Amino acid sequence: MTSLIKPGKTIGILGGGQLGRMMALSAREMGYRIAVLEPKPDAPTAQIADVSVEAAYDDRKAAKQLAEHCDVLTYEFENIDADTASFLENTMYLPQGSKLLYTTKHRVREKQAVQDAGVEVSPYRPVSSVEALENALQDIGCPAVLKTCQGGYDGKGQVVINEDTEIKEAFQELAAQTTDLVVEAWIPFEKEISVIVTRSTNGETAVFPVGENIHKNNILHQTIVPASISSETEERAREMACRLAEKFELVGTLAVEMFVLDEETVYVNEVAPRPHNSGHYTIEACATSQFDQHVRAVCGWPLGSTELLKPVVMTNILGEDVSYVLDNLAEFAEGHVHFYGKQDAKTGRKMGHWTVLGATRNEAMATTEKVWRERMDTE
């Protein structure tokens, strides 16, 4: 075994959100201490960390302070500063490296890297002007989605263009943030799925069961496992994820979101080099959670089993859902409620999630739908 980080050592986490929190909880169970760099006070990860450095991600002095406490470093999401990660990579042990972080922070670089690995993505064009956008849409057609190349999540930083008359307004809306934009073809998919693959410092690879994702208002609402896809499509999706992990020389976790058009056609939509919202179901439903697996991977442990113990439905709890969940906890008792320690329950903000297991997929869905249908009736 190489680069084994033993229990009792300190894992540093760049980013203090809910992914870092759940990563830290897994690490604590395995005997590690936690340090975190995060600009927001009382962040979800900071609440359970041994050391919290409260500073901007591009603060080099703060990065050095974090490094002084850590034996190994990881990151919880890709919108942290890639230059800081590169700086820290030269001063301490960052097994994930900064290269993949740099690639996935930018949508065009990401899509080019996926294509270079021999995996299909939906048609796209980089654009930096109204004229370039008009020319791009002549190639890929309408409808299409205009997105910022950096930042943006849960539907932020993107505009759907349905017809030519909307081009100028769409460009001006996003160009107010940046002119570094990309336009993507609208894909008439049958299903959205995601595959989470983990690769350790020892080169061992493990893949979690394929999740079927349901979005509402461009925010992930539910992940259902097993996905209702053919065994051939499932195998194709797993192979695509593993190919990317190998080509990217992944260490840690990679979430690969995909569009399923039909049994013959699967496109990669986005990738994320860290644990993912669509993998939260693994905490209760798999032999090893995505967070346990990530810690194992970066610390040089053997990877755990990804066996699905029971069919499962994971539902996100957004800011507008919090009061209902807390007022009706008895209704949610058949599942597992997780809250992330965030203070401001804003509309559309992910505040927690609820996981329901069942003897069958249909049973898990029926239990979830009954409670959530009552939630919808209150609106």
N, C-alpha and C positions, 0 to 999 in steps of 0.2 A: 504494500500500500504506500502511496506517495502523498506527501503534504497533508498528513493527518493532523487535524486540529483537535486536541483532546478536550474533553469536558473540563470546565473550570477556566478555560480561556475566554476571551471577550470577542464577540462578533460585533463589528460596527455596521450600522445600517444607514445608507444615504437615503433620506426620505422618512418622514414620520407618520404616514397615513395608515389606513386600516390594513394594507398588505404587510407593511412593516410590523404592525402590532401582532398580527396572526403569525408572522414569521418568528417574531420574538417569543411569543407564547410557546411555540414548538421548540425553539432553541432552549428556553428555560427548562422545559421538561427533560431535555437531553443533557442538562447540567451546565449550560453556558451562561455567561454574563452578557449584557447588552449595552452598547453605546449607540447614540443616534445623533445625526446632524439634520436639523429641521428648523426652518425660519419661524414657524408659527408656535406660539406658546401653548403649553398643555396639549400638545398633539397626541393622537392615539398611541403612537409608539412610545413617546416620551413618558407617558403615564406609567409604563411598566419597565422602563429602562433603568439601568444602574447609573449611567452617565448620559446627560442630555446637553448637547451643544446647540444653543439657539442662535442660529445665524443663517444668512443666505447661502444657497448652494455654491455660489461662485466666490465665497469668502475664503481665500487661501489660508489666512491665519486660523480661522475656525477649522478648516480641513486638517491642518497640522495638529490642532488641539485634539480633534477626533482620533487621528492616527496614533497619538501618544497612548491612547487607552486600548487600542485594538490589536488583536492577533490575526484577524482576517476581516475583510471588508466585503460587503455585498450592497446591492441597491434594490429598492422596492418598486420603483417605477422609472420609466424612461425619460420623464420630463425634468430630471435633475440635470445639472450642468455637466456636459461631457468633458469639458476642459478640466473641471475639478476632478472628475473620475480619472482622467489621464494623468493629472498631476499626482494623485494619490497612488496610482498604479506604479509610479516610479519610486515611491517612498515606502510602500507597504504591500502586503499580499492581497491582491484583488483577483481571485481566480477567474472571475467572469471576464476580466479585462474591460477596456473601455471601447474597443473597436466595434463590437456589436451594439453597444449603447449609442455610439455615434451614428451608426447606420440606421437604427430604428427610430431615432429622434426625428428623422426627416423622411417624409412619405415617398419622395421620389428615389432617394438613396435606398430605402427599404424595398421598394418594388423592383428596382434594378437588381438588387442583391438576390431577391427571390427568383427572378428570371434567370440570373446567372447560375443559380443552383439547379436550373432545369425544371422549375415548377411554374405553372401558369398563374398569371394574375389577370384581373379584368383589364380591358384596354384603358390606357391613361395617357395624358400628355402634360408635361410641365408648362405653365403659362405665367407670364409676367406683365401682360397688357391686355386690353380689351381686344385688340386685333389678333393677338396670339390665341386668345380664348375662342374667338370666332372661327379662326382657321382650324383649331383643334376639334371644335364641334362639327365642322364639315367632315372630319374623318370618323369620329366616334359616334356622332349623332346625338339627338335629344330623345328622351330626357337624359340628363347627366348630373353629376354632383361635383360642385366646385369646393375645394377644401384648402385650408392653409397647410403648408408643408410641415410646419412645426407647431406644437401645442395643439389644443383642441381635443376634447374627448366628450363622450356622452352627448353627441350631437352638436357640440360647440365647434365653431370655426368651420362650418360647412353650410352650403346653400344648394338646394335642388334647382336646376334649370330645366323647365319643362318645354320651353319654346324660345325661339330666337329673340323675341321681344324682351325677354328677361335677362339677357346676357349682360348688358351694361350695368343694370342695377345690381345684379349678383356680384359682378367684379368690384364695383365701387364699395359694396358692403364689406367684403373681405379685404380689399386693398387698403381700407382704413386701418387695418391691423398690420398687414404686410403684403408686399407684391410677390412674395415667394409662394406661389400657389400651384395646385395640380387639379386637373379636371379628370374625373373618372366616369366611364360609361355606366349607365344605370343597368344593373343586372337583374333580369326577371327570374330570380332564384325560387326554387321550391322550398328550400330550407337553409337556415344558417346553422352551422355547426362549429365546434372548436375542438382542437386536439392539444393536450398539454403533454409535452415531452420533457424529460429531465435527463441530463447527461452529467456525470460526475467528473471530478479531476482525474479519475482513473480510466475514463473513457467508457464506463458502463452506462447504458442507456435504458430507460424505462418509459413506457407510454401509458397514460391514463385512458380509461374508456372515453369514447367520443361523446361529447355533450351536444344536445340540440338546444339552440338558443332562441328565445322569444324576446323581441325588443318592442318597447312602447315609447314613442316620442324619442327615438334614437338612443334610448337607455336600456341596457339589459334588464329585462323584467324577470325572466325565469330561465333556468337551465334544467333540462330533463335528460335523465340517463337511465337506461340506454336510449340512444337516439333512434328515431323511427326511420332508419335507412337500411338499405340492403347490406348484407355481409360484404359484398364486393365493393360498395361505396365506402364502407367503414375501413376496409383494408387499404383502399386507395388513399384515404385521408391519413391514415396512420403512416403509410409509406412516405407520403409527401412531408409530413411533419418530421419524420426521422431523417429524411434526406436533407432538409433544411438544417436540422441540428448538427448533422455531420459536416455539411458544407460551411456552416457558420463557425465550426469548431466550438460549439456551445459548451459552456460549463455553467451549470445551474438549470434554470427553468425557461422554457420557451412555450408561449401560448400562440397557437396558430388558428386564426379565425378564417372560416371558409364559407363560400357560397356553393350550395349544391343546386345545379341547374337541372340535372337528370342523372341517371345512374352512370352515364358515360362522362359527364363533364363536372369537374369540381375546380373552382378558382380559389386561390388564396386572396383574402381581403386585406387582412392586417396581421402583423406579428408583434408580440410583446415579449421582451427578454426577461421575464420575471413571473412570479405567480399571478394568477388572473382571476377576475371576478367569476368567470364561468367555471372555475375550478374549486369554488368554495364547497361544493357538494362533497368533495373528497374527505372533508374533515370527519364526517360521520359515516359516509357511504363506502369508503375504500379502506383497505387494510393499512395503507399509509396515506396520509394527507399530502397535498401538494406542498404544504409548508414544511412538514417533516422532511419530505423528499428534497426540497431545496436546500435545507440546512445540511442534510446528509451529503448532498452533492458538493457544496462549496467547502465542506469540512473534511472531505476525503473518506467518508464512511461508505460502506456498501449500500446500494439503494434498496429500498423496501419493495414489497409486493404492491402492485397497483390493482389487485383484484377488487372488483365491485362486489361488496357484501350484500347489498340489497338495491333494487331500483329506487330512484330518488328524484325529487323535485326541489330545486333551490329557488327561492323567490327573494328578490331584493326588497328591502324595506327602505323607502325613500322618506324624505323629510315630511311629506304630506301624509305618510302612513303611520308615523310614530305614535301619535295620540291614540289612534284606533287600536294598535297592537297592545299598547300599555293598558288601555282600558278594558281589553278583552283577552287577557293572557290565558284564561281558561280555554278559550277557543283555539289557541295556538299550542296547547299543551301536548298534542300528539306529535309535535315536531320539536326542533331545536332552534331556539331564538338566540341570535347573536347581535349584540350592539357594540359599536366601535369606539365609544367614548367621545364622540363629537358633541359639541355643545349647541351649535346652531342648526336646528332642524329646518333647513331651507327646502323649498319645493325643488324636487329633482335631485337633491343631494343624497348620496348613498349613506344611510345612517346605520344599516345593519342588514342581516339576511335571516331567512327562515328556511330550514331544511326539513323535509318530510320524507321518511322512508316508507316503503310498502313492500308487501310480498310480491307484488307485480308493479309494472309501470303504471297500469291503469288504476290500481289501488292508490298509489302515491299521488297520482294526478287528481283522483276523485276527492281525496281528503283535502288536498290543497285548494282545489276549485271551490269546494263547499265553503271553506272559511273565507277565501278571497272574494267570492261572489257576494258574501255578506258585507265584506269591506267595501266593495264597489257600490252596494246599495245605499251606503251612508253618504255618498258624494252627491 
